[in-house]
């Protein structure tokens, strides 16, 4: 079990650093082109892995409807809004806003999956929302930017994707759901990107392309497979506790790589967010569920 916990920590550390690396990449590539490029590399990796493992199965019509929704909302819009947001929102604030995903998912699950919303979840939700306000409050006014709104869209679409994945998990293996939804997301973004013309910002730096390829395959390919395999061993509830550490990882990596200072108010806000999410997550059912495509 210790090995599983260590592997989960590695996954969370890599995912948390993605906020910082994403911040570097949006300075080298247009968000739409960056999203298309990453989904292209992720699709190649997942297709190759699934073909080698011979995991392809037939998909029925009702499942296709959910997969199309998942591909458009949970992959295309989710990935695009993430990089749009990182153009103006700093990595630490972005990670803290995305930390609201478990609570948002719980609210959506109450509405669409008829799950129970407890008092502990309500208290945790209020604490987490208070934490977000602390993070974006600059002392005189709430400092919301367009980047914050894009990251909020990212958080909301990620929560919706988790609900869709739960619905699909009753019929399809997690790997198949991830492969087909990623392909649909990539297929959706190509015509949108082409309709914008060719006026993209495309880096000529070798390191930027290497970082694009590495983060796509490592963070959304290899690490996702490791996470899903260990989730089966420790359970979804315990694994969710590790994901709450992502904001702290983003803070540390942001300081080390970007020299971004962390204020005491951000630290206090992060404690409210992580504490609230943890309180709400502790009341979730201790059942296994597949993971959606992470950031």
Secondary structure, DSSP 8 states (H G I E B T S, - for coil): -HHHHHHHHHHHHHHHHHHHHHHHHTTTS-HHHHHHHHHHHHHHHHHHHHHHHT------HHHHHHHHHIIIIIIIIHHHHHHHHTTTS-HHHHHHHHTTHHHHHHHHHHHHS-----HHHHHHHHHHHHHHHHHHB-SSSB---HHHHHHHHHHHHHHHHHHHHHHHTTTS-HHHHHHHHHHHHHHHHHHHHHHTTT-------HHHHHHHHHHHHIIIIIHHHHHHHHHHHH-HHHHHHHHTTHHHHHHHHIIIII-----HHHHHHHHHHHHHHHHHHTTS-----------
